[in-house]
Amino acid sequence: MKNTSIWINNREKSSQTIKQDMEVDVLIIGGGITGLSTLLELQNSNLKTILVERNTCGYGVTFRSTAKITYLQEQIFMNIRKTSYENALLYLASQIDAVNWLKNIVHSYHIDCDLKKVSSYLFTNEEENVAKLEAEYNFLSQNHVKVKKTKLEGINNILALQVDDSYTFHPLKYINHLKAMFSDSIYENSKVTKIDKKDGYYYSSVNNLQIKSKYVVLASHYPYFLIPFLMPFKSHVETSYIGAKRVKQCLDISAINIDKPCISMRYYDDGNNCYLIYLYQSFATCNIKSIKDNFDELKKLQKFDYMWSNKDIITNDYIPYIGCIYKNDDTFLIATGYNTWGMTNGTLAGKILADIILKKDNLYISLFDPHRHINLNKIVRLPIDLGCNLKAIIKSSKGNVNNSKVIYTKKDGRNVAIYKDEKEVEHIVLNKCPHMKCGLVFNEVEKTWDCLCHGSRFTLDGKCIEGPSYFDISFK
Ligand SMILES: Cc1cc2nc3c(=O)[nH]c(=O)nc-3n(C[C@H](O)[C@H](O)[C@H](O)COP(=O)(O)OP(=O)(O)OC[C@H]3O[C@@H](n4cnc5c(N)ncnc54)[C@H](O)[C@@H]3O)c2cc1C
């Protein structure tokens, strides 16, 4: 069993890195689906645009995604509708558009990324959730979506909704193709550590060099650089556990339930084997009791060939933040908070952000505006999210001591965590996430140090592989 994402076999070597100061029109930070989609949308403009990625492109959250492309996204429409029917309607239109845009990009650029048309299902196996599914059905069918009520074969369910215009694909093959198309404009192993603004220009520090730009697009998943934006007040991070297992036959379906625990599935054919990709359980990262127990639950279900975890940002009104970070200033842009639906929303973000920069109209700018008004969902969720964040900060200060291979101690007056591997080699890191100083827990399956406050992750020897932190925690 491999303790990594099934997409690992298509991880590419890094390309060029930033080696000198530069001046450009647009600097995109982050080479996941959001950053590359934005680069794609700006390619035909006259603006000199570059993208910097601290690792290799696609190796962030996108690499760990189940990569279903659909607008049937749990109970999203009912959740948004609680405060605004118009917003739910606009969100539906945006997701249908995004599915089509992504499909058209794949076809127009002949991207070999195993794009497959599938039927997408939303199901429940609990009587008390039938009414919720019916409400989702009514909303979709009243708004001209071809949706039908049915039952999903091969899995326990009492009702399922089905739409047929959905897709699955290989997210890393998609990213790798875009990376190859724009290789001159992409710099990997290039980490932004600071952004200053002076005289109308941004000065971003990258590998101790400086990039001057008129625009900055922050596509780094969790936005570290924006203290004024106060992400912990507007969102929480959710972690899910995923396995992939070889099966005899691939079915042309993807599915997700609306019950607890969360179950989501799709199939993937790599040309030699068929795999079932199965997600089981999602938790607010700050509420996780034991990473090991959660993986053990997954292991009990099947014997998987791959196992990994992933996290995404859940906004407190269920709508992503895409647009201008500062009011009345279209030079600093952000796209985050996809509520685990980043294949559509990352693609959409590329279009919206490019249109803002190019001063073009876009139907969806106001819906996703990071400065949209406070609403009921936000007010209700704010204390829950804040409480969860606080709980994680307090809990993390105690460390996860239930692992005999991990020792929390002090070295040279600093708090450190030490993991002794199978060969008795010690891996020592500073036990403090650079983001908000939370302590770290050890992820025994993927062999990473994880922060339960906002989801930063580090390798055994402290290299940051997932944000919001952008600093390493190596002990030297
Ligand atoms: C379990 C799970 C399953 C999911 N399945 C689906 C699905 O089936 N369908 C779907 O639509 N969505 C799905 N999602 C959501 C989707 O995967 C994400 O929303 C999406 O991949 C986010 O893309 P991104 O480009 O914003 O972030 P990322 O892919 O994380 O890209 C951000 C990049 O920025 C880089 N970066 C960060 N900081 C810096 C810095 N300082 N300098 C330079 N570079 C930096 C990172 O290295 C990273 O590569 C899932 C999410 C989860 C958690």
PDBQT file of the ligand as one rigid body, heavy atoms in Angstrom, charges set to zero:
ROOT
HETATM    1  C1  LIG A 501     -10.697  15.318   0.137  1.00  0.00    +0.000 C 
HETATM    2  C2  LIG A 501     -10.935  16.293  -0.947  1.00  0.00    +0.000 A 
HETATM    3  C3  LIG A 501     -11.474  15.879  -2.153  1.00  0.00    +0.000 A 
HETATM    4  C4  LIG A 501     -11.734  16.802  -3.141  1.00  0.00    +0.000 A 
HETATM    5  N1  LIG A 501     -12.319  16.372  -4.296  1.00  0.00    +0.000 NA
HETATM    6  C5  LIG A 501     -12.752  17.281  -5.183  1.00  0.00    +0.000 A 
HETATM    7  C6  LIG A 501     -13.513  16.875  -6.307  1.00  0.00    +0.000 A 
HETATM    8  O1  LIG A 501     -13.807  15.696  -6.492  1.00  0.00    +0.000 OA
HETATM    9  N2  LIG A 501     -13.921  17.826  -7.164  1.00  0.00    +0.000 N 
HETATM   10  C7  LIG A 501     -13.650  19.143  -6.973  1.00  0.00    +0.000 A 
HETATM   11  O2  LIG A 501     -14.112  19.967  -7.752  1.00  0.00    +0.000 OA
HETATM   12  N3  LIG A 501     -12.883  19.551  -5.945  1.00  0.00    +0.000 NA
HETATM   13  C8  LIG A 501     -12.435  18.656  -5.043  1.00  0.00    +0.000 A 
HETATM   14  N4  LIG A 501     -11.711  19.052  -3.960  1.00  0.00    +0.000 N 
HETATM   15  C9  LIG A 501     -11.303  20.461  -3.838  1.00  0.00    +0.000 C 
HETATM   16  C10 LIG A 501     -10.095  20.795  -4.686  1.00  0.00    +0.000 C 
HETATM   17  O3  LIG A 501      -9.167  19.741  -4.681  1.00  0.00    +0.000 OA
HETATM   18  C11 LIG A 501      -9.420  22.078  -4.187  1.00  0.00    +0.000 C 
HETATM   19  O4  LIG A 501     -10.386  23.048  -3.886  1.00  0.00    +0.000 OA
HETATM   20  C12 LIG A 501      -8.494  22.648  -5.251  1.00  0.00    +0.000 C 
HETATM   21  O5  LIG A 501      -7.591  21.641  -5.657  1.00  0.00    +0.000 OA
HETATM   22  C13 LIG A 501      -7.741  23.849  -4.724  1.00  0.00    +0.000 C 
HETATM   23  O6  LIG A 501      -6.892  24.289  -5.742  1.00  0.00    +0.000 OA
HETATM   24  P1  LIG A 501      -5.940  25.530  -5.535  1.00  0.00    +0.000 P 
HETATM   25  O7  LIG A 501      -5.242  25.765  -6.810  1.00  0.00    +0.000 OA
HETATM   26  O8  LIG A 501      -6.711  26.662  -4.955  1.00  0.00    +0.000 OA
HETATM   27  O9  LIG A 501      -4.946  25.073  -4.385  1.00  0.00    +0.000 OA
HETATM   28  P2  LIG A 501      -3.627  24.172  -4.500  1.00  0.00    +0.000 P 
HETATM   29  O10 LIG A 501      -3.799  23.053  -5.433  1.00  0.00    +0.000 OA
HETATM   30  O11 LIG A 501      -3.220  23.840  -3.106  1.00  0.00    +0.000 OA
HETATM   31  O12 LIG A 501      -2.593  25.163  -5.147  1.00  0.00    +0.000 OA
HETATM   32  C14 LIG A 501      -1.981  26.193  -4.400  1.00  0.00    +0.000 C 
HETATM   33  C15 LIG A 501      -0.504  26.203  -4.738  1.00  0.00    +0.000 C 
HETATM   34  O13 LIG A 501       0.100  27.351  -4.158  1.00  0.00    +0.000 OA
HETATM   35  C16 LIG A 501       1.424  27.009  -3.776  1.00  0.00    +0.000 C 
HETATM   36  N5  LIG A 501       1.861  27.979  -2.786  1.00  0.00    +0.000 N 
HETATM   37  C17 LIG A 501       1.377  28.156  -1.535  1.00  0.00    +0.000 A 
HETATM   38  N6  LIG A 501       2.045  29.145  -0.907  1.00  0.00    +0.000 NA
HETATM   39  C18 LIG A 501       2.968  29.606  -1.787  1.00  0.00    +0.000 A 
HETATM   40  C19 LIG A 501       3.971  30.615  -1.708  1.00  0.00    +0.000 A 
HETATM   41  N7  LIG A 501       4.161  31.322  -0.587  1.00  0.00    +0.000 N 
HETATM   42  N8  LIG A 501       4.768  30.836  -2.777  1.00  0.00    +0.000 NA
HETATM   43  C20 LIG A 501       4.597  30.093  -3.918  1.00  0.00    +0.000 A 
HETATM   44  N9  LIG A 501       3.659  29.122  -4.036  1.00  0.00    +0.000 NA
HETATM   45  C21 LIG A 501       2.858  28.875  -2.984  1.00  0.00    +0.000 A 
HETATM   46  C22 LIG A 501       1.269  25.589  -3.211  1.00  0.00    +0.000 C 
HETATM   47  O14 LIG A 501       2.482  24.884  -3.208  1.00  0.00    +0.000 OA
HETATM   48  C23 LIG A 501       0.229  24.981  -4.153  1.00  0.00    +0.000 C 
HETATM   49  O15 LIG A 501       0.807  24.248  -5.202  1.00  0.00    +0.000 OA
HETATM   50  C24 LIG A 501     -11.411  18.156  -2.960  1.00  0.00    +0.000 A 
HETATM   51  C25 LIG A 501     -10.835  18.576  -1.768  1.00  0.00    +0.000 A 
HETATM   52  C26 LIG A 501     -10.616  17.668  -0.759  1.00  0.00    +0.000 A 
HETATM   53  C27 LIG A 501     -10.040  18.137   0.533  1.00  0.00    +0.000 C 
ENDROOT
TORSDOF 0
